[in-house]
Amino acid sequence: MRKVLFALMFLSVYATFAQQQRPKLVVGIVVDQMKMEYLYRFSGDFSNNGFKRLMNQGHTFSNTHYNYLPTYTAPGHASIYTGTTPAIHGIVGNEWFSRTTGKERYCTDDDAVETLGNGSKEEGKMSPKNLLSTTITDELRLSTNFRGKVIGMSLKDRGAILPAGHFANWAFWYSKTGSFISSTFYGTALPDWVNDFNKEKNYETYLNKPWELLKPAAAYDESLADDNPYEGKLYKADKPVFPYDLKSMYEKNDAGVIRSTPFGNDLLELFAKRAIEKEQLGKDDITDFLTVSFSSTDYVGHILGPRSMELEDTYLRLDLTIADFLNYLDKTVGKDNYLLFLTADHAGAENAKFLSDNKYNVQPIEPKEIVKGLRKFSTDTFGEDLLLNYSNFNVFLNCDKIKVKNLDLNSVKQSFKAYLMTQEQVKRVYTEEEILADNGNDFHLHCIARGYDVTQNGDLVLIDKPAYIEYGATGTSHGTTYSYDTHVPLIFYGWNIKPGNTSDRKVITEIAPTIAQKIGITLPNGTEAHVLTEILDTH
């Protein structure tokens, strides 16, 4: 009897100990289009309780990079949470031309599901079906026998759906109607608390007042002048200057206006806090996972550029939003009960015209001009337009036409490659055969191979020279293998994380397997399982 009692006591203690080896809640924060450099450039105006709190009390990996092409939003979110690259998880762009179907495909399109909530029919026909690998959130669901909750949210559908994975309880994204919506992939009706939140029309609180600078204009000395030639215009504003009349913009457009202001981040944080409360996330001993993707930084960056006062103001406000969110987690989940990481889905380039005006010999390249040149070359050379599509740095050839004309496909590829190499902006061009024969010795080729799905990508893939961007004259973009697009922040904070900094090069695909090892669950099925050992030691 004593042996039996001892064994039962031991099992009880072991079970308690095992439960304590996981946090109550894991929170993944992705800041869309955030460069690591912003943590340094804007630090003088940050509070002590947002980004600085994470850096001072958490572990910062200050040299973290994406390891594939293209560095876009959907592949970024998918790679963070699967621990692998587009070649494996299949999300090769935000949208892409598929050589298998011969059609454009959006990353989360799903015609088999319907919209839940007050959104258009198209806005909600979304699911993770195009994601081929499991996510760390999927593995949490499996490892807890589906008792641990997973909820994903973002202003963007792809920023909510891909991190939440295949088995999520819910993913919610923002509609231009001002409501958070979902799809029938996740359930038959929105939870009551979401409907209640939507009825409150919280977005109106932000859109019925102007967007003014958070601090005196003199504090924005890390940015260019308020009105400069490298900024686009926000919703046809007369000039890109403060204050912005958001109420007028909203009345002339729709509630989607909030996406391109820092208040989109505030609205999402408010929604995240409501989700934690109503879904009781982190309230028991079974680990839950909340994924939050702040998208407004990307919208502002694209339109107004990385040197704009608008972008700096967006980050100063996001700093306060994160500070408030951390305080909320402390009070509701418990300061030592949640594990949080913050990173970005990609970074972003400097405006090419800005660099050119400062004597760097570069310029923005319009994608439509690339297409125009390719079509002219093909017609002049082969007597017919053999270009099927150009997008995401991929050249797709019309193999049916090539066959009908009795042309050698490889010779056609080499001809297109030779033409592209004559273009001012092009650094390298690789054929499908060269990509599939990658041995890792060519850095750029290796990045392309990691982002290349043979059933979906093109016959050729090109890389532009450093600092060239395929975008307009104002604002900025991203997508390349260069450090200005790949270098993103990565900070772990909270449960069993000791303060520290690592400057050795790390890659984004190490996040998911590290979390799996940290909390003792199965690795995502596509990952190579390289981990960040610096945060695994808890002693």
N, C-alpha and C positions, 0 to 999 in steps of 0.2 A: 504493500500500500504506500509506504514511504517513497519507494522508487517511482511509483505512478504519480504521486503528488509532485515530486521533484521534477519529473519530466513535464508535467502540465505547467508548473511554474516556469520552467525553462522556456517552454514553447511560448508562454504568454509574454515573458520578457523579450524573447527573440522577436515575436511579432511586433511588439511595441517599438523595439529598436529598429526593426526593418522599416516600419512606417515612418520613423523619424529621419530616415535617410533620404526622404524626398520632401521638397518644400510643399506647402499647401497650394501654391499657385506659381506658375511660370508665366511671365509676361514678356512677349517679344514686341519690341518697338522698332519699326522701320521708318526712317525719315527719308522721304522721296527726294532724290537728287542732292543729297547732302555730302559735301566734300569734308574730309578730315580737317582741312585747313580752316573751315569756319569755326571750329572749336578754339582755334588759336586767334584768328583774326578778330572775332567779336568778343573775346573773353573779357576785355576791359569793361564791357557794358553788360555782361551777364550778371545775374544775381548769384548769391552763394548757394542757392538751394535747388537749382536745376541741373544744367550740364556740369557745373563745377562740383556739385555734390556727387554726381555719378563718377566723375573723374577722380576726385579726391578720396572717395570712400570705396570705389569699385576698382576693378582691374581694367586698365585701358590697353588695348592692342593698337598702337599708334601707326602701324605700318601694314594695314590689312587691305587686300586687293581682290578684285575680281580676276578670274583666271581663264576667261573665255571672251569670245566675241559672238553676239553683240551685247553691249552693256545697256540694256533697256529695262523698263520697269517689270514686265511680266517674267522674263528670265531671271531677273534679280531676286524677286520674291520667291520664285520656285527654287532657285539654287540655295538660298539661305535655309529654307526649311526642309529640302530634300537632302542636302549635303552632297549634291552632285551637280553636273553641268547640263546644258541643253542637249548635248549629244546623247545623254541618258534619259533625262526627265522629259524631253520632247517639246518643251516650251521654248521655241527658237526665236521668238519675237513677241511684241505686243499683238501684232497681226502679221501674217506672212502669206506669201504665195506658196502653195503646196504643189510640188511637182507631181505628186501622186494623183491629186484630184484636179489639178489645173485651175484651182480657184483660190481666192483669198480666204484666209481663215483667221478669225479672231481667237485669241488665246483661251477664252473661257466660254465661247459660244456653245450652246446646246439647244437644238430645236426640239428636243424631247421634253423640255420642262417649260413651265410658265412662270410669269411674274407673280410674286406675292407682295401685296401692298400697293400703295398709290404711286405706281410708276408706269411708264409706257410698256407696251408689249415687248419691245426689243430690249429695254433696260434690264429685264429680269430673266430673259432666256439664257441663263448662265449656270455653269457648274464646273467642277474640276475634271471633267471626263477626259480632256486633252492632256492632263498631267499623267505621265506614265510611271512615275516612281512614287513610293510612299514618302510622307513627310514625318518630321519628328512629332507633329501633332497626331498624325495617324497612329504612330507607334505608341504614343501615350494612351490613346483610346484602346488599342489592342492590349497593352500591358496591364491596364486596369480593368480588363473585361468590360470595356465600354462604360465604366462607372465614372471615370474622370471626364469632366466636361471640357469641350473645346469650342471656343467661339472666336470667329475672326471678324474684323470690321475695318472699314476704310471708306474714304470718299470715292475711291475707285473700286469697281467690281473686282478687277484682277488683284488689287492689293488686299482684298478681303478673302477671296475664294482660294487662291493658291496657297497662302500660308495655312489656312484652316484645314486643307487636305480633303481626302475622300470621305472620312468618317465623322466629320465635324457635326456637332449638334446644330450649329447655325453659322452662317456667314451673312453679314449685312453690309450693304453698300448704299451710297447716297444717290438719290434720284434728283433730276432737275426740278421735280415738283416740291422739293424741300423735305421729302420723307426718306427714311431709311427703309430699304426694300430687301427682299431676298427672292428665292425661287422655290418651286415645288420639289427641287432636288432635296431640300432640307426638311420639308414638312408640308402640311396641307393648309396651314394658316399661320400668319405671324403670331408670335407670343403677344398676350394682352399688353405686356409692359411696353413693347415696341409700338403698338398702336396708340397707347396712351402718350408715349413720348412724341410721336408724330403729330398727334392732335394739339400738342402744346405749341407747335410751330416755333420752336426755339430759334430757328435761323433768322426769324424776323427781328429778334432782339439785336442781332449784329448788323443786319442789312438796313435797318431804319435809322442808322447813325453813320456819320462819315468815317472813313478810314483816315485817321490823323496819325502823325508820328507819336510813338510812345514816349520819346524823350526829346529834349530840345535839339534842333537841327544840328547844332555844333557838335553834338555827341556822335554824329554819323560820319566821323572823319575817316573811317575805314572804307567809305564808299565814294563814288564819283558824285558830281553835282546832281541835284534833284532832277534837273532837266538836262539830259545828255543824249547825243545822237545814237547811242547803242541800246536804247530802251524802246520796246514796242509800246503800243498804247492799250491800256486796259479797257476793254469794252468800248472802244471808239471814243475814249476821253480826248478832249482837245489837246492836252499835253500830259506827259507822264510825270505829273507833279502832285504833291500833297496840298490840300486834303482831297480825297476821292469821294465823290457823291455816290455812295453805294445804293442809296434809296432810289435814285434816278436810274442807275444801271439795272437794278432789280426790276423796276417797273417796266423798263424797255425790253427786258430779256426774260429771265426766269430765276428761280432760286439757285440754279447752278452757279450764279455769280459768286457765291460765297467760296467756291473752290479756289478762286484766284485771289483770295485775300487770306491773311493770317487767321481770320475768324473761322475758317473751315476747320482748322486744327482745334480751336476751342470747342466748336460744336461736336467734333468727334470725341474729344475728351469727356465732355458732358455725357455723351451716349455711352462711352466706356464705363464711366462711374455708375450709370444706371444699370448696365449689364451686370456689373459685379454685384450690385445690391440685389437686383431682382432674380438673378440666376444663382445667387448665393455662392459665387466663385470663391474658392479658398476658405470655405467655412467648415470643411471636415478634413479628415486625414487622407482622403483620396485626392491626389494632385489634379488640379485643373490647369488649363492652358488658355490664355487670352492673347490673341494677336491683334496688334493695333498698327495701322500704317497711316502716317500723317502725309497727306498728298499735297497740301497747299504750297509747300515749299517748291515742289516741282512745277506747278502751274505758274507761280510767280517767277521762278527762275527762267523758264522757257520764254515767257513774255517780256520780262524786264531785265534779265541778265544777272550775272554773278556780282557785278560791281554797282548795282542799283541800291539806292537807299531803301527801296521797297523790300528788297530781299533781306537786307540787314534788319529792318524793322520786323519782318516776318520771323526771323530767328530770335530776336530779342523777346518777342511775344511768345514764341514757342518755348523758350527757356522758362518763362513764368508758368506756362501751361504744364510743362513737365514737373516743375517744382510742386505745383498744386496736385498733380496726379500722384507723385511720390508721397506727399503728405496724406492723401486719401488712402493709399495702399497701407501706409503705416497704421492708420486708425482702424481700417476695416479688416485687413488681413493679418496685420502684425509685422513690425519692422523686420523681424528675423524669419518670417514665414514665407516670403516670396523671393523667387529668383528672377531677375530681370536682365535682359540684354537689350542694347540699343545699337543699331547699325543703319546702313542705307542700302537701297537697291541698286545704286550707281552714283557716280559723282557727276561732274559736268565741266565742259570746256569754257575757256575764256571766249568772249565774243571776238570773232576773227577780225572784224573791222577795227575794234579797239586795239588789238595787237598790231594791225597794219598801220594804224595812225601813229603808233609808237615805234615804228621802223622795223617791225617783224614782217618779213616778206611772206604773208599769207593772205587769204581772202575767203569769205564764205562761198560755198558752191551750192547752187540750186540743184536739187535732185532732178527736176524736170529737164534741166539743161544736159545732165548726164544721159538721161533717156533719149533726148533729142539727138545727141551726138552718136549714141550707139545705133540708133535706127538709121541715121544717115550713112554711117560707116557700113552697116550691113547692106543697105540698098546699093551703095556705090561699089561694094566689093563683090556681092553675090547676086545682085540684081533683084533682091527681094529682102523684105524685113524679116529677119530670123530671130529677132528679140521677142521673147514671150513676156518677160517681166524683168524689171530691175527694182529691187527693194532690199532694205536691210543689208546693203553691201553685196547682195547676191545677184548674179546675172543668170537668168533662165533662158535657155535657147529653145526654139520651137523644133523639137526633134522630128515631128511629123513632116514639116516643110523640108527639113534637111534631108530626110529619107526620100521624099518625093523628087527632090532635085538631084538625088544620087550623089550627095556630098559626103565626104568623110567627116564624121562628127568630131574626131580628135583634131583634124586639121582646122575645122571651123573654130573650135575652142582656142587653138593656138593663135588663130588670126585675131579673134576678139581680144585675147590676152595681149598680143602685140600692140593692138590699137590702144587699149586702156593704158598701157605703159607709156604711151606718148602724151597722156593727159597731165597737165601741170600738177594736179593735186594727188595723183596716184603714186603710192610708194611701192606696193607689191600686188601681184595678182596670182592666185593659185587656182588650178583646175581641180575638179573633183578627185581625179586620180592622185594628184599631189597631196591633197588633204587627207585622203584615206591611207596614204603611205607615210604619214607623219611619224617621225621617230623621236620627237621631242627636242631636237637640236636647234630648230629654228623657233624662236620665242613666239613670233607672230603667227606662224603656221600652227604651232601647238595650241594657241588660243583659239584659232579658227576651228581646228579639229575638235576641241572640247565643246564648241558651240554648234557643231555640224551634225545634222540628222540626214542621212543619205536619202531617206524617203521623202523629205520635205524641203531641203535646201537646194541651192542652185548648181549650175554647171561650173560656174566660176565664182570666187569670192575675192573681193579686193579690200585693201587697207589703204586709206589715205595717208599722206604725210602728216607728221605731227602738227597740231594747231589748226589744220583745215577741218571745217565742219560742214556737213551737208545740211545746210539750214539757210534761213534768210539772213538779212543784214543786221537785224536787231535780236536781242535776247540771246539765248544759247541753246545748245543741244548736247547730245552725248551718244555713245554707242561704240567707241573705238577700244583698242587695247592699250591706249596710252594712260599714263598714271593720272592725268587730270580727269579721266573717266572711271578709272578703276579704284582709286584710293579713297576709301570710305572709313568712317569711324567704326570702332567696335569696342563696346564697354560692357562688361558683366558686373552686376551689382546685386547685393542682397545676400540671400541664404548661402552660407558657407563660402563667401567670396572674400578673400583678403585683399586689401588695397595694394596696388602695384601698377607697374607699367612695363610693357614688353615692346621693344622696337624692332625685333626680328620680323622679317617678312612673313605674314600669314595670309591665308586665302579664305575667301568667304565660305567655301564648302566645308570648312572645319567646324563651323558653328553647330550644325545639327548633330553630328556624331559626338561632339563634346558634351552637349546637353544630355544625350542618351547615356553617355558614360557617367556624367555627373549625378543623374537621378536614377540610374540603374534600370534602364529600359532597353528594348531592342533597337538596334541601329536601323535607320531608314534603309530600305532594300537596295537603293542604287548607289549609296555612298562608298567612297574608297576608304572611309573611316580614319583619316588623319585627324588627330585631335589636338586641342590646345591644352597641353599638359600643365601649363602654368596655373590654371584654375581648378585642376582636379585634386591637387594636394590641399587638404583642409586642415592640416596640422600646423 
